Amino acid sequence: MTYYYLIFDAYGKTDTGGVVIWSLNPSTAAPGTVINGTAIALDPVASDNKIWINDVMVPATSVGTVSFSFTVPANAVSGFLVLENSFGSSNPVYFTVYEGSSTYANISSVAVSSANTVFVSDTGTAGTSDRVFKINSDETHTQVGALNEATGMAVDSSNSVYYGNALNDAVNNSGTIEKTDFFGTELFHGRGGCISPFTASWVFGIGVDKDYSGGTPRIYQWDRANNSVRHVPSGGSCGTSPVLISGFTGLAGLPQGIAANNNLSSSHFHNLTVTTGNPQVREYSSSYSLLKTYTTSNLNLSQPSQIAHVSQPAERLLITNKSGNNVVMLNQTTDKYLTLDWPLTSPRAIGIDPVSTTRADTVVGEQFRMKRFPLAFHTVYVQVFRETGSQADQNEIMLWFNRARQYFMRCRVNLVLRTITEFTDAALRDIDANDPQSDPYSFTSEELSLFSMRSSTATDLNVYVVRFIIDPDTQTQEVLGYAVVEDSFSNVTDISNSGIVIAGGRLEHPNNRGQVLTTLAHEIGHALIYKPAWSFSEHMNLGGTNYVVNDKNLMIRGKDAKSTDLDADQCNNLGGNIASIDFRSDP
């Protein structure tokens, strides 16, 4: 496996640029909302101030001396926001994007159609309760269904959305399931129980196998009255809605998760995954035999609620973890998981928005509102070692790291900080490093000592923050940062002596402030862009032309580096291609 290659960048030059965002009002909003911000180093031409929210850019609509405004774009998702202009790139500020402009009493479920229409069901006693809504393009909502304690939404291949009656009523609720079709017509689908003679059935979750048999969908019900999973056919009732899986234990709260795998190319195709109140997540075969059980011992679970399958661009299961205040991404092939660090409170509902074959977003329902987040299927863990005399404290390192996160999320690569580990060693505070280099790499004794500190996880990207990088011949301060990687040097191996070195003392200098936020991101770019596929220096585009200031590219070399972007070629060549990115964790 090849990783990244060495480059000594001309980042030792001075640059006094620097955009700083002071405030955003509001800092959480739905698309279409006007945001008023304050900042310094704004371009006097409003449209030359570019606001990036993850991988979505919108220009400022107005600007003053220290004020600016912009409108949240329709396709924005939550994440780090930066403002970029001719003076440079700002500090990252987290911005949360709501789905829809409305609030609800007690969201129970969310679904998203293949036409990118978001549906939400509400329970409780408020004016929006016991109703199903679709979110319109202007972020308002329209009622498309009504049912007592409407819960358990799922969408079939014709974009009909299904929902059921979850009322805990052992006398009156027979498990009615209704659907609203593509044209907005509300129709009866079936019921899990029976009206006469009465059989109780409560719909705590609905899953849809979109192509179970010849294009006919199969509708599954998580039946809380019987702690079981049923198949509810069209018009089904009174014994025609058979129990397929039974014997769930534990008091299951509302809602419960149930999802069929609709990925034709998957080894899990037609498999059914359900949550239980234990808490557990269970995967069953297409013939309903138990295949796997995930518990608190092998998955971050406390109160799993609605779940959703992602088929493209990678297959994953997303689990809302209500009392854990998070969402968990699970690879059901490898059984590895990642707890996503999204700002959530009591999430209980989730739907996948299939933006394209290469991108997917998710809509997560809290109690009152829905939020949109980007899905990244490639995770790079970064382990930072900080020498205590480096003149860069942990807060500043986090600022650099969050800026790098914003860059690489544009390529839907998720950078995750493992830890910042402190060490004190005056002999390694200023690192001797030879420049230029040829193969094999000529390590100095100080570099050998520094690179011997490694993350306990071999695939992590190791970053070392020292005070200065020194030319051993002239004993003068050199560059701001460099990377040593396997695919350029025959004596460098990814798990033993690769790494990134950052000169914290140079970054603290006022004349370097314009490059403070981008140096770490730039070097991570060298770490992740796959050199054999790139052919030329990574300071050049794929055609071999140097990036220049007007390109606003992360990989510009030199003092004019106003790093603001990664292009499509760079995103597609991270680790050779996005499907095999180096340093990736699972999932």
N, C-alpha and C positions, 0 to 999 in steps of 0.2 A: 504494500500500500504506500503510495507516495503522498507526501503532505505538502509542505510549503518550502519555498526557496529563499536564499539569503539575498537581501538588497540593502545596501547602505544608502539611505535617502539623503538628499540635500535639504534636510529639515533642520539644519543648524542655523539657517538664515533667520533674520528677524522679520516680524510682521506684526503690526500694531492693530490689525483689524479685530473686530469682536462684536457680535450682536448678542445682546442679553435681553431675554424676555423677563419682565418683572411680574406681570400678572395677566390672567385671562378671566374674563367675566361674560358668561359663566364658564366654568371649566368642565362642565358636563352638559351635553345638549344633543338634540336630535338634528339630523340633516335639515337644512333650510334655516337654521337659527343663526342670527348675526352675533358674532363674538367680538367683543371690544377688548383690546389688549393694550398694555403699555410695554415699551421696550426702548433701548438705546441703539444707536447706529442703524437707524432705519433709512432706506433709500427714499429720496423725496418723490420718486415716481412710484405710485402705489402698486402698480402691476409688477414692478421689479422686485417686490418683496414676496417671495414664494413661501407659502405655508404648507408644510408636509405633515400629514397625519398618517403615520406608517408609510404605506406605498401610494397614498393618494395626495395629489398636490392641488392647491387652489391659490390663486393670487390674492393679495390684499385688495380690498375694494376702496379703502381710503387710508390716508396716512397723515399724521401730524409730526411735530418735532419728536415727541415720545409716545405717540399713540398710533394704533392701527386697528383696522376692522377687517373681518372676512366672514364669509358665509360658509357654514359647514356643508361640504358637498354631499351629494346624494349617496355616493358609494363609499363614504368614509367608514372606518372601523376604529375602535378604541386602540390607543397606544401612545407612544411618545410623539409629541409635536415639536417641530423645530421651524424656525423662520430663517430663510436663506436669502441673501442679496449680495451685492457687490462687495460688501464689507466682510462677508464670511457667513458662518453658520452658527446659530444660536445654541444656548443651553437647551437640553431636552426637557420638556414639561409634559407630564402625563395628562392626556385628554380622553375622557370617556364619551363614547357616542351612544346615545339612546336609539333604540328602534321604535319609531312612532312617537308622537307628541302627547299621547294620552297616558293617564294613570289608571290603575285598576285596583279592585278591592283585595283580591287574593288570586293571583295567577296560578293556574293549575297545570297548563300544558302549552307547548309551542310547536308549530310545524311550519315548514317552508316547502313550497311546491317547486317543481322543476322549472316553472316560469318565474321563480324568485319572488313569489308572493308569500308574505309572512302572515300566519294565522295565530291567534292567541285565544285561549278560553279562560273565563273568569268564574270564580265561585264566591259564595258568601251571600250578603244581603244588601249590597249597594246597588246603585242604578245600573252598573255594568255587569252585575253578577248574573250567573246562569245564562251567559251569552257567549257566542263565538264571534270574533271580529277578524276582518282582514285589514292589513295596513296598506293604505293607498300610497301612491307615488308622492303625494304632498305631505306624507307622514300623519295625516288624519286617519281615522279608522271608520269602517262601515260594518254594521252588524250583518252577519251572514248565517247565523244560526242561534237557536235558543233551546236549552235543555237543562233540567235541574242538575246542579253541580257538574256542569260540563267539564269533562276531563278526558285525558288520554288521546291526544290528537296525533294522527298520522295521515299521510297523503299517498294515494295510489298513482299509477302511471298516467291516468287521465286527469290528474290534478284535482280529484275529489278529496275533500278532507273529512275524516271520520272523528267522532267524539261520542262519549257515552255518559250515562247517568251514574254518578259516583255516590249518591246519597246513601248513608248508612241507615237503611230502613228495611228491617226484616219482614215488614208487613206489606209494603207498597212497591218497593223498587225491584223490578224483575230484569234490570240490566239492559235498558234500551240503548241501542247504538243508532245514531243518525249520521247522515253525511250531507255535505253541501257540495254540489257538483261544480264543474268549471264555469257554468253559466250563472251560478249563484242560487240555484234552486235547492231548497232544503228538503231532504227525502228521508224516509224511514229505511234503515238498513236491516236490522234484525235485533234480537235480544238474546242474552245468555241464559236467562231464566224463562219463566212461564207466568202468564197472567192467570190462567185457569186450567188445571189447579195451580195455585200460586207457588212459584219457586223463586226464592230470593237470589239476586245476582247484582253485584255492584261493580261498576266499571272503573277500576283504578288505573288502567293503562290500556292502550291500543297499539298493536303493531300490524303492519301491512307487509305481506310478501307480495310484491307487485306483479310477479310473473310466476305464480306457483304452478299453474297448469294451463298451457296454451294461451297465455296472455290474461288469464283470469286471476284476479288478486285473491289472496286468502287473508281474511281479517281475524286477528287474534285478540282476545280479551284477557287482561289480567283481572280475575274475578276475586275481589276481596271477601265476598260473602262466603266463598268456598275455598279460599286460599289455593287457587288453581289457575291454569291457563286453559281457555276454551277456544275452539274454532267457531266463529259465528258466521254462517253463510248468509247470503242475501235472503231476507225473509225468514231467517232461522228463528226458532223458538220452540219451547215445549218438547225437549228431547232431541231436536235436530241441531243443537249447538253443543257438540260433545266436549267433555273434559279430556284434554290431551296430556296435561302434566298436573299432578296433584301432590299434596303432602307438604306444601310450604308451611314453615313454622315461623313464629315471631310475629309480633304485631306490626303489620306493614302500614306505614303512613301514606297519605295522599300527596302526590301521585306515586305510582310505581312504574318502573321502566320495563318496557318490552319492545324489542326491535328485531326484525327479520333482516338477514343479510341478503341484499338485493344485487350483489356484485357477481355478474355472470362468470367472470374469470377467476373468482376466488375459490379456494378450497373450502371456504366456509359458506358457500352459496346455499341459500334456503335454511341455514342454521338459525336458531332462535335464541336470543339472549334475553334474560329476565333478571330483575332485581328481586330480592326478598328482604323481609324485615329483620333478618338475623344480626347484622346485615351481611348479605352475600350478593354476588353477581354470578349467574350460572349460564353456561352455554350448552344448548341442546342440539342434537343433530336434526336433520330434516325429518327423521322418523321419531324424534322426540326422546331420544336416549341421552342421558346426561353425559356430557363430554368433559367439562371442566367446571370447577367451583373456585371462585375467588372470594377470599375472606379478608378480615383485617390483618391476617398474618402475611398475605402476599399482595395486597392492594390497599391503597390509602382510602379506606372506607369508614364512614360513621353513620351516614343516613342517605344511601343512594336513592335517587328519585328518577325523573325521566332520563332516558338514554337515547342516543342517536348514533347510527352507523354513518361513516364517511366511506365512500367508494373511491373517489378520485380527488386529488392526484395520488393519494395513498390510502390504504384501508386501515381505519382505526375505529375504535368505539369511544364515544365521549359519554361520560357519566357525571350528572350533576350530583354533588355531594352536599346535601342541604345543610346539615348542621356543621359540616366542615368548612362552609363558606368558600367552596372551590369547585372546579371542574377537573376531572381526571381523564387523561387520554391514555387508552390502553391498546397495545398491539396484541391481539388475540392469537397471533401466530407464534410470537416469541414470549408472550406473557410479561413483557416489560411495560412499565407505565411511567407517566410523567404527570405530576400535579401542576397544573397551569397557574401561573401567578397573576391571575386577573382579579381586579378589585370587585368582589362580589359579596353580597350579604344574603344568606339563605337562598341560594339558587335551587330551583326545583323543576325547571322546564328548559328544554333545549331543542333547537332545530338546526339543520345544516342548510346553508344557502349555497347551492352549487354554482358559483360565479362562472367557472369555465372548467375545462378538463385539467387545467394546471393550477387553479385557485379555488379555494372554498373558504367561506366565512361561516361564523356560527352566531345564532341569536340565542341569548340566555335570558330566561325569565326569573327575576327575583319576585318578591311578593307584589310590588306595586308597578314596576317598570321592567322593560326589556332592554338589554344592552347588546351591542354588536362587537365581535372580536374577530381578529384574523386567525386563521388556522395555519400553523407552520408545522410541517411534517419532518423537518430535519432540525435536530438540536445539537448545538455545539457547546459543551461545557468548558468553561474557562477557569483555570486555577491561577490565582495571582499570588506571587510571593513578594512581599514589600519589605525592603531593608528599612529599618526604623529611622535611619538618617537620610533617607532619600529626598526629603523636603516636599514630598507629596503625601498628604494624609489620606485616610480611607474615604472621606467624603469626596475629595477631588477625584480619586480613582473611580468611585462610583459614577461621578459625572462623566468621565471619559467612557466608562463602560456602557452607561445608558445611551450615550450618543452613538456608540458602535451598534448597540442593539437596534436603534432606530434605522441605521443604514441597512443592516442585513435583514431586517424584517421586510424591507422593500423587495428582497429576493425570497421572502418567506423562509428565512433561516432564523431560528430562534437561538440567540446567545443566552446562555444561563451561567451565572456566576456560581462556581462551586464554593469557594471561600476566598477571603483575603488573609493569607497567613503571614504573620509578622516574624521577622528574624532580625537579629542584630549581629553584624559582622563588619567591622571597620575595614577589613581587607577586601571586602566585596562591595563596599559603598560606592567606589568609583571603579568601573570595569575597564580593563584594557581590552581593546578589540582591534584586530588588524583590518585595514581598509586600503586597497581593494582586496578581493579574495579570488582564488581559483581552486579548482578541485585537485586534491582533497582540501577540505576546509582546515585552515590553520588555527586551531583553538589556542587561546592563551591559557595559562594556568588558572587565571581568575575565572574565565568562562567555564572551564571544566568543573571548577568548584561550584559555580553558580548553577549550571545546568544539571548538576547531580541532585539538586532538590527537585523532586517530581511529585505530581499528583499520584495518589494511590490508584487512580483509574487510568489505565494506559492510554485510552483514546482522548483524554483531556488535552486541551491546548494550554501549555504552561507559559505564563507571562511573568517577567521579573522586573520589578520597579527598583532601580538604583538611583544614585544621585547624578553621576556623570558617566558618560562613555568617553574613554580617553584613548588617544592615539599613543601606543606605547613608545614610538620613536620620538615624537615631538613633545609628548606629555601635554598636549593641548586638548581641550574639549572638542568632541566631534559632534556627531549627529544626535537628534532627539530620540531616535529609535531604530531598531533593525530586527530582522527575523532570520533565523537559521533553520533550514528545512532539508528534508531528505531527498527531494527530487532534483536537487542541484549538486549534492555532494555525496560521494560514495562512502564517506566515513560518518555520515549523519544518519541516525535512525530515529524514527518517529517516537519510539517509546523510551529512548534513553538519553539523547543529547540534543533534541530540537528545542526551540523556544523563541520567544519574543523578549527583547530587552528594551525598556523605556527609561529615558533619563529624566527622572522627576525634577532634578535641580534645574534643568534647562526649561522645563515646562512651567516652572514657578516664575521664571523671569518675565517681567512685564512686556518686554518686546516680543515674547513668543506667545502672547495670549491668543492671537488669532489662530494659532495652530493647536492650542491646548486640547480642544475637544475632539480633534480629528486624528491625532497622531496614533493613538491606540487602534482606532478603527482602520486607519491606513495600513498599519502593520498586520492587523488581522486579515485585511484584504490580501496581502502577500501570503498569509498563511493558508488561505482557503482557495484562492484562484489557482487552478491546476496548470502548472507551467508547461508540461509536455503538450497539452492541448492548446495552450495559448501561443506558443511558437516564438513570440517576441517578449521583450521586457514588459512587465506588468504596468510600467508607466506609459505604455503604448496601447492603442486599441488593437483589436484582433487583426486588423489589416496592417499593423506595423507603423502607424502614425502616432507620434507623441500626443498625449492628451495635453491640451492647452487650457489657459485660464477660462476661456469662454465655454469650454466643455463642462466646467463645474464638476469634474469627476473626482471621486474619492482617491484615485490613484495618481493624480497629478504630482509630479516631482518638483520640489523647490519652494522658494520663498513665497511665490504667488499662489500657493495651494489654498484656494477657498473651497475646500472639499464639500461637495453637496450632493453627489449622486453616484449610483452604480448603474451601468448600462445593462441592456438585456444580454449582451454577450458575456459580460462578467458574471451575471446571475446564473447563466446557463453553463458556466465553466467552473463553478465552485466544486473543487474536488474532481474535476473531469466533466461531470454533469451533475445536475441537481439531485439525481436519483442515487448518486454514490458519493456524496460529499464527505470529504475527509473530516476527521475528528467528530463525526456524527455520533450521537448517543442514540439509544433506542428507547422510546420511539422518537 
